[in-house]
């Protein structure tokens, strides 16, 4: 943290704390941890700061040791502003990232899930993009928060997190079909783009989510408003998706996120490649699976489409050759 920001932060500190010029790095880091613990503590049901500290002491006694009051607010009231602002910001981002899950559970149940998840897995990243990275893991471990819709909620959480990754994750230089000419299929290992996620879902939810996003608008940065405003963008209730096996590839193309439905054979082949199989081994996964009357031509068309969409990363040998030419 830059010194100018330290000086600004010192304006809310107790005057009997060591001055910045005498404060050791260890003391400052301890103060940072204390401030973070206070700001990140879950709110009460009334969206207020908790009156008891972690060890059972009154919070105001702890706060008085490192936050000074002013002529309008007590130490507790000053810190409560930061505590509430922190949680309102996280909640708003969570609401905007998960309109599908919210539509399935309803507002109240979704809010309870969000608070429980964020309390169990506090934000550990500088960016709100990573906020839902462990939501699927949380739902699997604590399905009571989404009961009786565990299977549907898990599918939706997976799809909505895949959407975040497709929008934000990196894109490597794409493979060109001619790069494969003359290569031995038993030695080729195709790498899928980092932004592409393969999903085997139990519900037909992609069209459902697309419609919700049209109603709610695209995700924006979390609001800085003190009061919650998520109810103004509540997605409308829709008929819940029907249960059926649904294979999807969630990917980015020309800066837009798409959900592409896959046939079972396509999903099996791409999954094998993603897991490190050679091209020859991946095609072997299709043995015994009815694809078409001309499976060779069908598979060729699959690869042509996927390469056109840029799903495969350029082979490492091709990258080296390009660099050498430069």
N, C-alpha and C positions, 0 to 999 in steps of 0.2 A: 504494500500500500504506500502511495507517495506521501511525502511529508505534508503537502498542502491538505490532503485528505485527513491526515492524522490530526492536524490543527483544527479542522472543521469538526471532527469527531470529538475532540477534547472539549468543545463547548457544552456538551451534555454531561461531562464527567464531573464527579465531585472535586471540589477545589483542594481537598486535602490529599488527593492522589499525587504520586511523584510527578514532577514536571516531565515533559516529553524529552528534554535534554538529558535528564538523569535516569529515565526509565530504561531498564535493560530489555533486550529482545525477549527474554523469557517472561518478564512481567507483562509486556505488551501482548504476547501470544496468549498468556493466561487470561488477560482481560478480553481479548477477542473471543476466546472460547466461552467465557462467562456471558458475554453479550449475545453470542450466537445461541447459546442454550436458552437464554431468556426469550429471544425473539422467535425462535423456532418451536417453542412449547405450544402444544395444541390449545385452542381456545376452549372456553366452556360452551355449554349448549346455547347460552345467550350471546355467543361471540364476544366474550370478554376475556381479559387475561386471568389466569388462574390465581386465586388468592393465597394458595399455599405453594411453597417452593418444593423442589424435588425431594429434599430431606425432611419435609414436614413443617419447616419454619414458615412464618408469614412471609409472603413474597415481598411485601413492602419493606420489611427489615433488610432483606438481601439487596433489594434494589437501591435502598438508601445508601448503601456502601459504595456504589459506583456511578449512580446517576444523581445529578443535582436537580432540585426543583427550580421553577422560575416564579414570577409573580402571578401566574395564572394557573399553573398545573403542578401537582405533586410529582415526586420522582416516579411513583407507580403510574400515574396518568400519562406521563411523558413516554415511558417505555411501552405502555399499552398501545399507544399509537403505532409504534413500530411492529409490535406483535400482531396486531390486527391487520395492518397493511401487508405484512408478509403472508399471512394466511389467505387474505382476500385475493392476493395476486396469484398464489398457487392454485386456488380453487378456480379462478376464472380461466386460467390456462388449461386446467384439467377439463373443465366443462366444454371448452372449445375444441379440445383434442378428441373428445369421446362423445359426440352427439348420438351415435348409435347405441352405445352402452347406456347412456342416459335415457334414451327413448324406451329401451327394453325394461329398465328397472323403475322408471319414474323418478321425479325430482328428489323426493325425500330419501328414498332408498339409495339413489346415486350419491347424494350428499354424504350419507353415512358411510358408504363405501369409500368415497374420496378422502374423507377425514381419517378413517381407519387406516387406509393405505399410506397416506402421507405421514401419519404418525409413526407407522411401522417402518416405512422407508423414506426418511427425510431426504430432501433434495441434497445431492452431493455434487452437483454440477453448476458451472457458471451459466449454463443456458437452460431455459425452460424446455427446450427440445427433448431433453432426456428424462423429463418428469415421469413419464409412464413406462420407463424401460423395464420395470419389475412388476408391472401390474398383473400380467398373466401368472407369474410365479405366486403372487399374493393370493389371487383368486383360487388357484389350485390348492394352496395350503389352507385357506380359510373360506370355503365355499358358502358359509352361512351368510356372508354379506351379499350374495347374489341369489340365494335360494328363493324360489324353486327353479331358477333359470340358469343353473350352472353351465350346462353344455352350450346354450345359446350365448350366454355372457362371455364364456371363454372364446368362442368363435369370433365374437364381435371385438373383444379386446385384442385378439391376435391380428385381425384385419386392420383395426384402427392404428395399432402400433406399426404394422407393416406400411401403412400409408405415411406415417411420420418418417420412417426410414427411407422410403422411396423418394420422398420430397427432399430430404436433407443429405443422404449419404453420397459418398463420392461416386464418380463415374470414371472408369479407366478407359484408355484408348480402345476403341472397339475392334473386334476381329474382322478381317476381310476374308471372304470365302476363298479367294485365291491364295491366301496364306497357308491353306491346308493342302494345296496341290503337291503331290509327290511325297507326302508324309505318311508314315506307317500308322494306321489307325490304332494299333495295339500300344503305341507309345504316346499318342496325343492325349493330353489332359486339358480339357477346356475349363476355364475359370469363368463363373458367372459374375456379372456386375455386382458390386457391393450393395447397390440400391435395390436389387431384385430379391424379392422374398417369395418362396413357394409355400403355399398353404393347402393343407388337406382339411377341409372344414366339414362339419356335420349339418350345416344349414345353408340355404340359398340366401346369402345376406348381402351380396355385392350391390344388387339393384336397390335393395332396401336402404343401404347406407348412402348410395349416390343420391337418392331422392331426399334423404334427410339433409345432406350437405347442400342441396339446392335450396331447401327451406331455410337453413341456418346461415348460409354464407360460408366463405372460406375461413380457415383459422387465421386469427390475427394475434399480435402480441398481447400479453395479459394486460388487463386494465390497471391503471395506476389509481383509480378512484378508491376512496376510502370505503364506500359502501358497495355491496355486491350488486352487480347488474346483470347476472346471467339469466334471470327470468325474462328479460326483454327479448332474448333470442332463443327461447325454448322451442325445440323441434316439435312439430305436430305429431300427435299419436297416429301411428299407422298399424296396419295389421302385421303381426309378428311374422318373420320369415318362416317358410315351411321347412321341415326337416328333410334333408336329402344330401347325399355326398356331393361335395362341391370342391373341385380342384381349381386353384387360382394362382396366377402369377401377378404379383403387385410390383409395378415397375415405373420408371420415369422415362418419358420420351419427349424430346424437345421441350423440356422444362415443365411438363405436365405429368400428373400421376394417373396411371391407368390400371384397371383390374381386367386381366385377360383370363377368360375361362380356358381350362386345359382338359384335354381328354385324358383318361387314365394312363394310356401309354406315354403321352407327352410328359405327364407329371412324373412317371416312373423313370423315364430316361433323364430328364433334367435333374431329378433328385440324385440319381446316381452320379452324374457329372459334378454336382455341387458337393457331393461327399468324397470326391477325389478319384472316381473311377476313370479309367481311360475311355476313349471314344468307343473302342471295341467292346470293352466290358459293359459300358452303359447300354449299347445296342443289344447286348446279350440279355439284359434285363427284360427285353420285350418277348423273349422266347415263350411260346405258348399263348401269347395274347393276340387275339384277333384284331388286326389293325385295318386292313382293307384287302382288296383283291390284288393289289400291287404294293406290298409293304415297302419295298425298296424306294419306289417313287414317292410314296407318302412320307417316309422319313426324310428324304431329300428336301421335300417341300417344307417340312417342319423346320429344318435347319436353315433353309433360305429365309423363311419368315423371321426366325429368331435372330439371325445375323443382321437382317435388314433393320430390325428393332434395336440392334446394338446390345443384345443381351450377353454376348460373349466378350471377354477381354482379349486383347491382342496377345498372341503367344509371346512368351519371353524372348524367344530367339528372334522373332520379328521386330521386337522393340530394340534389341541390340543392333540388328542390322540397320534400322532406321537411324539410330544414334550414330553409328559408324559412318553412314553416308553424309550426315551433317558435318 
